[in-house]
Amino acid sequence: MNELNLKNKVAVITGGAGVICSEMAKSLAAQGVKTVILDLNKDAATAVAGAIEKEFKTPSIGVSASVLDKSSLEKAKNEINNKFGDIDILINGAGGNSPAATTKVEKMDGTEKPEDSFFGLQADAFDKVFDLNFKGTLLPTMVFGADMVKKKSGVVLNVSSMNSFRPLTKVVAYSAAKAAVNNFTQWLAVHFAKVGVRVNAIAPGFLITNQNRFLLTDEKTGEPTARGKKIINGTPMERYCVPEDLTGTVLYLISDLSKAVTGIVIPVDGGFSAYSGV
């Protein structure tokens, strides 16, 4: 029977200081993984790494880098290699959205102002969101994946979204970028298959984060907004996911439990993708 076989592996988690990815990092540390919390915010990365070392007694470091700057990532890789050795696991968790790459109306009916619809999207904002989510997955894999190919052993785990399967109204750039992440996951899984490196993705459903909290819940009452009610009504489990819901799937995909699994995207969505609404 296969075991996790994760103790003393080295994992880089991009966006590692965020709510979701810091929880992923903790789940790895609990299995004896040496974690690298890679984030644009050095102080936040260091704080998460310190908390992990204190709680789990496993080595963890905070490293600052931009996932959109290859030279920044290469500098980070040198630091990681000097402190921890070769990298075994990469979780591409950095991502995000922008109001300027999101439409104000869900569906056009002809009465809205053009700037509130598809025609009001800002191209530079679209580029920023797309680049952060797609190139922010591509470039870290180019840099940190080199150790894995050299050793002919390793795992890349991309963080996609349910938006990639069923685009949400308003959220155009983010949905397109996450769909590209899915395609890249499949492409790279084939490309790396003979050199012992597996590539998969996890597609979280709806989680409350600092970015979307007051889009989904009323700031004053704590009750769901109209959009939040739509989400809950469209989710068979009738609740939002929480970061802890993701960790079992993460551990499965990065461990020897899934050593013949590559090129897949697993939804963790409370049944959202299975429900037609009827």
N, C-alpha and C positions, 0 to 999 in steps of 0.2 A: 504494500500500500504506500502511495506517495505521501511524503510529508512536506511541510512548508519549506524547510531547508533554507531559512533566511538569515540565521544567526551570523553576524559579522559581515554580511553583505553591505555594500555602500550604495546608498540611494540618494539621488538628487531630486528634490521636489521644487519645481518652479512655481512662483506665486505662493511659496511655502508659508508666508506669514498670514495668509488669508484665513478666513473662518473655515472653509471647506478643506483646504490643503494642509493646514496645520493639524487638523483632526486625522487626516490620512497619515501624516508624518508620525503622529503619536502611535497609531496602530502598527506602524512598521517598527518603531522603537520598542514597543512592547514585545516584539518578536526577536529583539537583539540586533536589529539593523542599525548601522551607523548612518545617521541622517544628515543631509545637507539642506538647510533651509535657504533656498535661493530666492531673493526678492529684491525689487528695486529699492525698497526701504531697508537700509542696513540695520538700523536700530530695532525695527520690528522683527527682522530675521534673527538677530542676535538674542532678542528677548524670548522668542519661541524656542530657539535652540537651547537656551539656558533652562527654560521650564521643562523641556524634554529630558535633559540630562539629570535634572533634580528629581523628576518623577520616576523615570525608568532606569536610571543608572547606566545608560548607554551613551556613547559619544555622539555629540551633535554639534554642528557649527552653523552659524549664520553667515551667509556670503551675499554680497551685493552684486547684481549684474542686471543688465537690460536684456530681455529675451529678443529684442529687435536689433541688437548690436553684437555682431559675431565676434569682434575683437574683445568686447567686454566679457562675453561668454568664455572665450579662450583664456583670458586672464583668470577668470573664476575657476576654470578647469585646472589650471596650473596650481592654484592654491589648494584645491580639493585633492589633487593627486599627491601633493607634498604632505598633506596632513593625514589623508585616509587611504591613499593608494588608488588603484583602478576603480572605475565606476561600474557597478553591476546593474543598477536599476535607474531608470529615468521616468519620473511622473511629470508630464507636461500639464501643469495646472494653471499657469498664468493665462488670464483672459479678462474679458469685460465688455461692457457696452457703453454707449453714449447717447444722450437724448437727441443730439444733432444728427444721429444716424438712425433715428426712430421716428415713424410718422405719428402725428398727433391724433389722427382718426384711424379707426380700425378698418372701415370700408367706405369707399367713396359713394356718395349718392347724388353728386352734382351740385350740392348746395354749399359745400365746404370751400374754404379759401385754398387756392392751389398750394400755398406754402404749408398747409396742414396735412397735405397728402403726399403721395409718392413723389410728386413734382417739387416738393419743398426740401427733399433730402439734400444734404450738403456733401458734395463729392469728397472733400478732404476728410470730413468726419467718417464717411463710409470707409475710406481707405484706412484710417487709423484703427477702426474697430476690426476690419477684416485682417489687417496686418497683425494686430495684437493677438488675435485668436488663431490665425493660420500660420503666418510667418513666425509668430511666437511659439509655435509648436515645431515648425520646420527647422529653424536655426539651432535651438538647443539640441535637437536630435542629431543634427550634423556634427555638433561639437562633442557632446557627451556620449554619443553612440559609438564614437571611434574606439574607445576602450573596449566596448563589448565585442565589436567585430574583431579586434585584435586578439581577444581571448576566446573568441568563438563561443561566447556565453553571455546572456544578458536579456533584459526585458525593458521594452519601452511601453509605457501606459499613457495614452492620451486621454484628456478629459474633454469629452464632447458634450452634448446636451440633447434633451428631447426635441429642441428646436430643429435639430438636424434632420429628424424624420418627419415632423409635422410642424412646419413653420408657424410661429405665433403671429397674430396680427400685430402690426406696428413695428415689430422687431426684425427688420429686413437684413441689415448688415451682419448682425450676430448670427442669425439663422443660416445665412449663406456661408459664413466662415466655418461654422460648426459642421455643415454638410461637407465642406471641403476637408475638414479634419477627418471625417469618416472615410472619405475616398483615399486620402493620404495614408490612413491607417492600413487599409487593405493593400494599397500599392506597395508600401514599405514592407509589409509582412511577407509579401511574395519576394521582394528584392533581397530581404535578409534571411529568408528561410533556410538556405543551405549553409549559412555561416553561424547558425546556432543562436540567433537573436530573434526573440518573439516580439510582435507588435500588436497590441490590442487597445481597445478604448472602453471607457465607461461613460454612459450617458445618463447623468442625473436628471431626475424630474425637478419638481419645483421645491426649492429651498428658500427660506427666508434669509437674506443676506443684508449687509449694510447698504448695498446698492439698491435693492428692490423693496426694502421693508415697508416704506410708506406708499409704494404703489399697490401693495397687496393688503396692508392693514391700515385702518384709520389711526392716525397719530394720536388723536384725543381719546377715542373709545377702545381701541385695540381690536375692534370688530373688522371682519374682512371688508375691503372695498368692493365695488361692483366687479372689478376685474378679478379680485381675489375669490369672490363667490363663484365666478365662472370656473376658475381653476379647481376649487374644491368640488364643485358639482360634476366636473369632468374627470375626476380622479376617483376610481372605485373605492379606494381605502379612505376617501374623504378626509385627508389630512395632507399637510406638507411633509416632505421628507426632511430629515435632519442629517447633519454631516455624519453622525455615527451609523446611519443606515447604509452608507457607502463602503464602510471599511471591510466588511466581509467579502464583497466582490473585488475590492482592491487587492486584498491579501490572496484571494484565489488566483487572480490574473497575474500577479508578480511572482508567485511561488511555483514549486514543482507540482502542486496539485493540478496545474493546468499546462504541464510541459508539452502536450501535443496540441495546444490551443493557440492559434495565431490568426490575425486578420479579422477578428470579430469586434462588434460593438455591443455591449450589454447594457440595456436600459435598467435603471433602478428608479422607478417612477410611480410606485403605488398603483400600477395598472393603467396609467393614463394612456399609454400607447395601444392598449387592448380594447379600449372603450369607444364605442361609436356615439355615445350620448343617448342611446335608446336602450 
